[in-house]
Amino acid sequence: MTHRTDFSEATPEEIAAEVSEALRRHRITAVMSGGGCVSVYSENKYHSDDLDFIDSYRDRPGIQRALAEIGFFSERDRYFKNESTPVYLEFPPGPVMVGNELAKAPVEWETPSGRIRMLSPTDCVKDRLAKFYAWDDAQALYQALLVVASQPVNFREVERWSVKSEGQKERYRLFHNLAKKVQSRWEFDESAIVELATDQMVKERIKRLGR
């Protein structure tokens, strides 16, 4: 059986679906996390060239065989690349974490190219907020808001995780205030989300300097 190997016109979602199907054929249950999930959930408003699949069992030979079927080959024993696309694949070791907690059960996201085994929208938001909380990463905050603008998210669960697991009550309030603004707009484009996130980060830094 022949499989697709030319991804020159493919979106991250299409590539992720082909990768997931290839892994499934070889009985490898890796879970996509990181920016790739944001690309899928935001319908490519955020474009990730790095697709992370968490593999708890680290079956490297099995992964290599699966990905070779679709033209992705290992490079420096870390990345997998296909010469037809700038998108590359990474397989960090498990378990699948969001901040200090294990992720909930992954979803099987249906696409025209196949199913993607990936973090749920709620865990995707946690995953991005973990970077924001730890490193003041404004892009990660923006990515979390993109998911909120596009998919249903369990805010009660994100708040519980933020406060009890991450100790980030004030940062969660900042995120939640931005999220409400995002959801109140019928059309909320990428530039508006970036502007909101940047403004809030600047205000927060000014507030800290004034203490």
N, C-alpha and C positions, 0 to 999 in steps of 0.2 A: 504494500500500500504506500502511495506517495503522500507526502504532507507538504503543506505550505512552507516555503523557505525564503520567499521574497517579501520583505516587510517595508519596502521603500515608501509605500503610500499608507502604511498602517498607523493607526492611533495607538497610544499606550494601552487603551482598553482592548483593542483587537490583539495586540501582542500578548497582553496578560492572559487573555482567553485562550490563545493558542498554546501558551506555555502551560497553563493549568490543565488543558486537555492532554498535552504531551505527558505531563507528570502523572496524571490520572491513569493513562494507559499503562504506565510502569508502576502503578500502585504506590506512588509517592504523594503524601498528603501535606505538602507545604502550603503555608498560608501567606497570602500577599499582605504586606503592611506598608507603612510609610507613605511617601508622596504618590506612589502608584494608585493607592486607594483614593486619594484626593482627586487625581485625574479622572478616575472612573466615576466617582460620585458627583463631581462637578461638570460632567460631560465635557471634559478636556478644557475647561476654563483655566485650569492649572495644568501645565504640561510637564510631566516628569520624564526625564531621560534615564532614570535609575529605578528599576523595579525590584523591590526586595521581597523575597519569598523565604519566610522563616521555616527552616527544616529541622524539626526536633530530633530526628533520627540520624541526620548527617550521612545519608546514603550517597556519597559523592559519585561512585561509579554508576549508580542507577540514574542520578541526575544527569550525568554526562551523556549516557546513552539516550535518555529521553530528549534532551535538548539538541543532540546531534541530528535527530530526525527532522527538526525544523530549522536547522542551519545555524544554531548557536553553539559556539565552541569555547572552552575555557581558556582564559588568558591570565597568566601569572597565578594560577590556582585560586583565583578569587572571583573575577568577573567572567561572565559569559557574553560574547559579542557575536553579532551577525553583521557581515559587511554591508548589508543592504539598509541598515538603520543605525542612527546614533544611539538608540535606546539600548542599554545594557542591563544585565541581570546580576543580582547578588543573592547569595543564599546564606545569610547569617544563621548561627546556631540558635536553637530554641532554649527554653520554652518561649512561647509567644507572650510578651509582656506589654502592658501599657503603664508606663511609670513604674510604680512599686507593686503592681498587682498583675496577676495572670489575666490575660484577655478572656472575655467570655467566648462562647462557642462561635466559630466563624460562620459567615453566611456563604451560600452558593449563589453568586450573582449571575443572573441569566443575561447573556448578550447574544447577538446574531452569530458571533464566532464561537460560542460555547460558554460554559460556566466558569466563573472565576471564584476560587475558594479564597476568601479575604475577610479582613476585619469588618464587623458591622459598622454602619454609619456612626453609632454612638461610640464604639471603641476607636474608630478612626479619629473622631474628635478628641478623645482622651489622648491618643497617641501623639497628635499634633500639639495639644496643650502641654503635654509632658515636656516637650522641647521648649515651649514658650516659658513655662514655669522655671525650668532649670537654667536657661541661658538667655532670657530676654529676647528670644528669637521672634521678631516681628513677622517674618515670613510664615513661621509655623502658626502664629495667631491668625494671620490672613487665611491660611489653608483651612484651619478649623472653621472659620466663618464661611468659607466657600461651601463646605460640606453642609453647614447649617442652612445656607441659602437654597440648597438643592435637595436635601433629604430629610426625612423625619428623624429627630434625635431625641433621646430620653434625657432631658435636662436634669431631672431629679437624680438620675444615676450619675451623670457627669458631676453634679454638685456634691453628691456623697463621696465619690472618688476624689474629687479635688480637695475637699476639706479633711476627710478622715484618712485618706491614704497619702496624699501629697502635701497636706498642711498649707493649702493655698486658698484660704477663704477670700482674701481681698482680691487676688488675681482672678479668681472665679467670678466675683462680682463684676470686675472690669469686662471679662469675656461675655458674661450674660447680658450686660447692658448693651454691648455691641451687637450681640446676637439678636436682641429684641429689635434693634434698629434695622438690622438686615432683614428680619422677617416682616417688618411693618411696611416695607417697600414692595410694591407689586413687581417692579423691574429694578433690580439692583445689580449693576454691572461690576466688573472686576475692579475698575479704577476707583469706584466709590468705596468698595470694601478696603482696598489698599489705603485710601485716604483716611477712612475711619480708624483703621488699625494704627496707622502712623501717628495720627493726632492723639490718640489715647496713650500711646507709648511715650510721646513727648511730654504730655501733661503729667504722666506718672513720674517721669524722671525729674521734672521741674519740682513736683511736690516733694520728692525724696530729698532733693538738694536744699529745699527750704526748711527742712526739719532741724 
